[in-house]
Amino acid sequence: MSTEEQVIVWDLENKHKWSFSYDRSDFYEEQTRAFLDNATPTKVVSIVDVILFNESWELLIQKRAMHKNHNPWLLDKTVWGHIKYWDPIDYTVMVETVEELQAPSLVVKDEENFEQRLWLLKNYVKTIAVLSHIDTDTVLMEKEMKEWTIVIANKIYVYFGVYWWRVKNVDKEAMWILYYDFNDLLREIQDHSALFTYDLKYMLKTYEKDIRSFISLIKKIVV
């Protein structure tokens, strides 16, 4: 058995009645076999998905590294990561922004508190990212592998945030960061869908209204 990090996993058939610790490598090996054998996942892994916006209200989009097992070379969310079994969810977001982007972050629980804290910190978003929890959902996500396309069940915790300073890929999860106007990004996905992860396309479609509301809010506060 692998000794890689322990992540939070749920039994898909039991409707999330309980969670348990699972070795990350073992989870993906098992769920790849489950999909190839039966065309359906049996377990759900918990992850955080983060989209950050810069001072031009553009989305920060990462180009995934070629060595990644899932979705190599594709354009994806700003940051994402597995939730370790012993870690709080918001803490995972903070860890991922620091480890992947060298961006310290503050996570706020809901929109009302986010707006209040962003008013307070609006002059400091060049030094700290301010993020809000948007939604939690369970989704069957297509993952492009080097040999095939499989479906992995993800329990996603979605966050949007504001950060106006430089980012740097420190852990080599991504090749580089691109900056997109939201409408330009939607048009590019429509024209070149194969260049983007299923995860990102799902998030932009599902949370389009939330993204537009979030952009309007931060434009009002941080000028």
Beta strands, then each sheet from edge to edge (+ up, - down):
strand 1: 6-11
strand 2: 19-23
strand 3: 43-53
strand 4: 59-64
strand 5: 75-76
strand 6: 79-82
strand 7: 105-108
strand 8: 129-144
strand 9: 149-162
strand 10: 174-180
sheet 1: 2+ 1- 3+ 6-
sheet 2: 2+ 1- 3+ 9+ 8- 7-
sheet 3: 5+ 4- 10+
end
